[in-house]
Amino acid sequence: MPLINTIRLMPKIELDTVKCIKETAITIKGSRRRITVPSEVVDLLKLKNGSKLRWVVFEDESINIYKVKK
């Protein structure tokens, strides 16, 4: 089932442990796919040009994104 056609409720989140919650959009042009990382996330994770992110997709179609530590 395609991710973009599925609407699911967001899982319960313990807000005491959350630094920020942001939404972003994907841009698809041909074979290129881009996602803008919100500036607050870039600042909190101290991301720089070339920083790597790891995407983990679960069977329930939820996603966790992690900064890859060097």
Contacts in CASP RR format, 6 or more apart in sequence:
PFRMAT RR
TARGET T0000
AUTHOR 0000-0000-0000
METHOD contacts of the structure
MODEL  1
MPLINTIRLMPKIELDTVKCIKETAITIKGSRRRITVPSEVVDLLKLKNG
SKLRWVVFEDESINIYKVKK
1 61 0 8 1.000
3 57 0 8 1.000
3 61 0 8 1.000
6 61 0 8 1.000
8 60 0 8 1.000
8 61 0 8 1.000
8 62 0 8 1.000
11 62 0 8 1.000
13 21 0 8 1.000
19 44 0 8 1.000
20 38 0 8 1.000
20 40 0 8 1.000
20 41 0 8 1.000
20 44 0 8 1.000
22 38 0 8 1.000
22 40 0 8 1.000
22 41 0 8 1.000
24 35 0 8 1.000
24 36 0 8 1.000
24 37 0 8 1.000
24 38 0 8 1.000
25 35 0 8 1.000
25 36 0 8 1.000
26 33 0 8 1.000
26 34 0 8 1.000
26 35 0 8 1.000
27 33 0 8 1.000
27 34 0 8 1.000
27 35 0 8 1.000
27 36 0 8 1.000
28 34 0 8 1.000
37 47 0 8 1.000
37 53 0 8 1.000
41 47 0 8 1.000
45 51 0 8 1.000
45 67 0 8 1.000
47 67 0 8 1.000
51 67 0 8 1.000
51 68 0 8 1.000
52 67 0 8 1.000
52 68 0 8 1.000
53 65 0 8 1.000
53 66 0 8 1.000
53 67 0 8 1.000
53 68 0 8 1.000
54 65 0 8 1.000
54 66 0 8 1.000
54 67 0 8 1.000
54 68 0 8 1.000
55 63 0 8 1.000
55 64 0 8 1.000
55 65 0 8 1.000
56 63 0 8 1.000
56 64 0 8 1.000
56 65 0 8 1.000
56 66 0 8 1.000
57 63 0 8 1.000
58 64 0 8 1.000
END
